[in-house]
Amino acid sequence: MELCCITGYGKRVRREKGLIVIDPPHSEKEKVKKVLLSPEGLGLVLISGDHDLTTSAIRSLLQNGIELVLLDRYGSPEGYLLPVGKSPVIEHAERQRNVAGSRCLAIAREIVGQAIRNKAVLVKSIMKNRPDSMPDCSRLLNMLEEKARSARSRNELFGIEGTATRHYYAGLCTVIPPSFGFNGRNRNPPRDPVNALLSYGYGILYGVIRTALVKARLSPFYGVYHAEYRHQEPLVYDFIEEFRQPVVDRVVVTLIGRRQVSPDTFTISGGGCRIPDDMKKLYAHAVLERLEACYQYDGKPLTFREIIDAQARLLANALLEGDYYRPFAYR
């Protein structure tokens, strides 16, 4: 199933003869062709920027079980359109809500521990050719992973995760050129190009993660770790932790390392750092391409999107049936 990411401004999304048609803005009609998509081949549509969507196009997508995710200008989800009757999440919501606290903590420990391990793997990968004088982030992260897996409360986990996150970004700071102005993670809004890319990439990943959870018959509103995230979807924030580094962070580091991204192209103001429209298109394509990249999973090659779906099913079994949950390990 394909993912479609509509960026920029002024496009028109409509239905024509059973197909979804994306017309370019009037100013670009002479040089840009319209895009034709079959709803049967779509799995998720992400929309960023201001565009015109006809009700017939929206109905066609929803009738085919396709979710629409609306992203703000920084890539964070503003809302979702979920097909009626296509998901039995409501029938499982009560069971999720009543999962024992000890069970939630056990799953949370596994998720946080593996998320820290995934950070260590990425840091080790990008630092393997760096001088020995650089901070040994992977060693510190490995120690924090062990602590996470034996944490006695969610509050203790939050403290361990926060420390691990600081060490992780300290490691990234040593390999990202100073011209990007990157000094660690910031958001709402992001204040530098690296954080702008991370936030936008996570926005795309959020939609994929949420769709996988709903397909696995889970309610996004009952989390095991970020359970106190009011007015949010805690389980999405839980589950995404396994995939931030292998999907989004890996793309950002690669684009910067290959000099495919320049800090001069970003707009920084009091309202934060914004990605230019042409860069959004390039970057969204890179993230979607990464999601379709193959990776060895249980002895066979699967795309990251297929892996996310498989992990969502495992998480559903852990929450609803009491099975052991093994998070995704980035190696």
C-alpha positions in Angstrom: 0.0 0.0 0.0 1.3 3.4 -0.9 1.7 6.5 1.2 0.8 9.9 -0.4 2.2 13.1 1.1 0.7 16.3 -0.3 2.9 19.4 0.5 3.2 23.0 -0.7 0.2 25.1 -1.4 -2.7 25.5 -3.8 -3.2 21.9 -5.0 -6.7 20.6 -5.7 -7.5 17.1 -4.7 -10.6 15.7 -6.4 -12.2 12.4 -7.6 -12.5 11.6 -11.3 -13.7 8.3 -12.7 -12.9 6.4 -9.5 -9.4 7.9 -9.2 -8.0 10.5 -6.9 -6.6 13.4 -8.9 -4.1 15.9 -7.5 -4.1 19.0 -9.7 -1.1 21.4 -9.4 -1.6 25.0 -8.5 -2.8 27.3 -11.3 0.6 29.0 -11.5 2.3 25.6 -12.2 -0.2 24.0 -14.6 1.9 24.6 -17.6 5.0 22.8 -16.2 3.6 20.3 -13.7 1.4 17.4 -14.5 -1.5 16.3 -12.5 -1.2 13.1 -10.4 -3.6 10.2 -10.7 -3.9 7.7 -7.8 -6.1 4.7 -7.3 -7.7 4.6 -3.8 -7.3 0.8 -3.8 -3.5 1.3 -3.7 -3.3 3.9 -1.0 -2.8 3.2 2.7 -2.4 6.7 4.1 -2.7 10.3 2.9 -0.7 13.1 4.7 -1.6 16.7 3.9 0.7 19.7 4.8 -0.1 23.2 3.6 -3.3 24.8 2.3 -5.1 22.8 -0.5 -8.6 22.3 -1.8 -10.1 18.9 -1.2 -13.5 18.0 -2.6 -16.0 16.1 -0.5 -16.1 13.4 -3.2 -12.4 12.8 -2.9 -12.6 12.6 0.9 -15.5 10.2 0.7 -13.7 8.0 -1.8 -10.7 7.8 0.5 -12.7 7.0 3.6 -14.9 4.5 1.8 -11.6 2.6 0.9 -10.5 2.6 4.5 -7.8 5.3 4.0 -6.9 7.7 6.8 -6.1 11.3 6.2 -3.6 13.1 8.5 -3.5 16.8 8.6 0.0 18.2 9.5 0.8 21.7 10.7 3.6 23.7 9.0 6.2 22.1 11.3 5.0 18.5 10.5 3.1 17.8 13.7 -0.4 16.2 13.3 -3.3 18.6 13.8 -6.0 16.0 13.2 -7.0 12.7 11.6 -10.0 11.6 9.5 -10.7 8.0 10.4 -13.1 5.8 8.3 -16.3 4.9 10.1 -16.8 1.2 10.7 -13.3 0.4 9.3 -11.7 0.0 12.7 -13.0 -2.0 15.8 -10.8 0.0 18.1 -13.8 1.0 20.3 -14.5 -2.6 21.3 -10.9 -3.0 22.5 -10.7 0.4 24.2 -12.2 -0.8 27.4 -9.8 -3.7 27.6 -6.8 -1.4 27.0 -8.0 1.0 29.7 -8.2 -1.9 32.2 -4.8 -3.4 31.5 -3.0 -3.8 34.9 -0.5 -1.1 35.9 2.2 -3.7 36.3 1.6 -5.0 32.8 1.8 -1.5 31.4 5.1 -0.9 33.2 6.6 -4.1 31.9 5.8 -3.1 28.3 6.9 0.4 28.9 10.3 -0.8 30.2 10.8 -2.9 27.1 9.9 0.0 24.8 12.1 2.6 26.5 15.0 0.2 26.9 15.0 -0.7 23.2 14.5 2.9 22.2 17.6 3.8 24.1 19.4 0.8 22.5 18.3 2.1 19.0 19.8 5.5 19.9 23.1 3.8 20.8 23.2 1.9 17.6 22.7 5.0 15.4 25.3 7.0 17.4 27.8 4.1 17.1 27.1 3.9 13.4 27.7 7.6 12.7 30.7 7.9 15.0 32.6 4.9 13.9 35.1 7.0 11.9 35.3 9.8 14.4 38.3 10.5 16.7 38.7 8.6 19.9 38.4 11.9 21.9 34.7 12.1 21.1 32.2 11.3 23.9 31.5 7.6 24.2 27.7 8.1 23.9 27.0 4.5 23.0 28.6 3.3 26.2 26.6 5.7 28.3 23.4 4.8 26.5 24.0 1.1 27.0 24.2 1.6 30.7 21.0 3.6 30.7 19.3 0.9 28.7 20.0 -1.6 31.5 18.6 0.8 34.1 15.4 1.3 32.0 14.8 -2.4 31.8 14.8 -2.7 35.6 12.9 0.6 36.4 10.3 0.3 39.2 8.0 3.1 38.0 7.1 5.2 35.0 8.5 8.3 36.8 11.9 6.5 37.1 11.6 5.6 33.4 11.0 9.2 32.4 14.1 10.2 34.3 16.2 7.6 32.6 14.8 8.4 29.2 15.5 12.1 29.7 19.1 11.4 30.6 19.5 9.1 27.6 18.0 11.6 25.2 20.4 14.3 26.4 23.4 12.0 25.8 22.1 11.0 22.4 21.7 14.6 21.2 25.1 15.5 22.6 26.5 12.8 20.4 24.6 14.1 17.3 25.9 17.6 18.0 29.5 16.4 17.5 28.8 15.2 14.0 26.4 17.9 12.7 28.1 21.0 11.3 28.0 24.0 13.6 26.4 26.0 10.7 23.1 24.2 11.4 22.9 25.8 14.9 22.0 22.5 16.4 22.5 22.3 20.2 20.0 19.6 21.1 16.3 18.9 20.7 13.8 21.7 20.8 10.2 21.9 19.4 6.9 23.8 19.4 8.3 25.4 17.3 11.6 24.0 16.2 14.3 26.7 16.3 17.0 25.4 13.9 17.0 23.4 10.6 17.9 20.0 12.2 15.0 20.2 14.7 12.7 21.4 11.9 13.6 18.3 9.9 13.2 16.0 12.9 9.7 17.5 13.7 8.5 17.3 10.1 9.8 13.7 9.8 8.2 12.6 13.0 4.9 14.2 11.8 5.0 11.9 8.8 5.9 8.9 11.0 3.1 9.7 13.4 0.6 9.1 10.7 2.1 5.7 9.8 2.4 4.7 13.4 -1.2 5.6 14.2 -2.5 3.7 11.1 -0.6 0.6 12.1 -2.1 0.7 15.7 -5.6 1.2 14.4 -5.2 -1.7 11.9 -4.0 -3.8 14.8 -7.3 -3.0 16.5 -5.8 -0.8 19.2 -7.1 2.6 20.5 -4.4 5.3 20.2 -5.9 6.9 23.3 -4.7 4.4 25.9 -0.9 4.3 26.4 1.4 2.3 28.6 4.1 4.9 29.0 2.9 8.3 28.0 -0.4 7.6 29.7 -0.7 11.2 31.1 -0.5 12.8 27.7 -3.9 14.6 27.9 -5.5 15.7 24.6 -3.0 13.6 22.8 -2.8 10.0 21.6 -0.5 8.4 24.1 -0.1 5.0 22.5 1.1 6.7 19.3 3.8 8.4 21.4 4.7 5.1 23.0 5.0 3.1 19.8 6.8 5.7 17.8 9.8 5.5 20.2 11.0 2.3 18.5 11.2 3.9 15.1 12.4 7.4 15.5 16.1 6.6 14.9 15.9 3.9 12.2 13.4 5.9 10.1 13.6 9.6 10.6 16.9 10.4 12.4 18.8 8.1 10.0 17.4 10.1 7.0 18.3 13.5 8.6 21.9 12.5 9.4 22.3 11.0 5.9 21.0 14.1 4.1 23.3 16.3 6.2 26.3 14.0 5.7 25.8 14.0 2.0 25.3 17.8 1.9 21.9 17.5 0.4 20.6 19.9 2.9 22.0 23.4 3.5 21.1 25.6 6.5 21.0 28.6 4.2 17.8 27.4 2.6 15.7 27.5 5.9 13.8 30.5 7.2 14.4 31.3 10.9 12.3 33.9 12.7 10.7 34.5 16.1 8.1 32.0 15.0 10.7 29.2 14.7 12.5 27.6 11.8 10.5 26.7 8.7 11.4 24.2 5.9 11.0 25.7 2.4 8.4 24.0 0.2 10.9 22.5 -2.3 12.9 21.1 0.6 9.7 19.7 2.2 9.0 17.8 -1.0 12.6 16.4 -1.2 12.6 15.5 2.5 9.1 14.0 2.6 10.2 11.8 -0.4 13.3 10.7 1.5 11.3 9.7 4.6 8.7 7.9 2.6 11.5 6.1 0.6 13.0 5.1 3.9 9.7 3.6 5.0 9.7 1.5 1.9 13.3 0.4 2.4 13.9 -3.3 3.2 15.4 -4.4 6.5 16.0 -7.9 7.9 13.2 -8.7 10.3 12.8 -12.2 11.8 15.0 -13.6 9.2 13.3 -12.1 6.2 13.4 -8.8 4.3 10.5 -6.5 5.1 10.0 -2.8 4.5 10.0 -0.6 7.5 6.3 0.1 7.0 5.6 -3.7 7.0 7.8 -4.0 10.2 5.7 -1.3 11.9 2.5 -3.2 11.0 4.0 -6.4 12.4 5.2 -4.7 15.6 1.7 -3.2 16.1 0.2 -6.7 16.0 2.7 -7.9 18.6 1.9 -4.9 20.8 -1.9 -5.7 20.4 -1.2 -9.3 21.5 0.8 -8.0 24.5 -1.9 -5.6 25.6 -5.0 -7.7 24.8 -3.8 -11.2 25.3 -0.9 -10.8 27.8 1.8 -11.9 25.5 5.4 -10.8 26.0 6.3 -7.7 23.9 9.6 -7.5 22.1 10.2 -4.1 20.6 11.9 -3.5 17.2 15.6 -3.8 17.5 17.7 -1.6 15.2 21.0 -3.4 14.5 
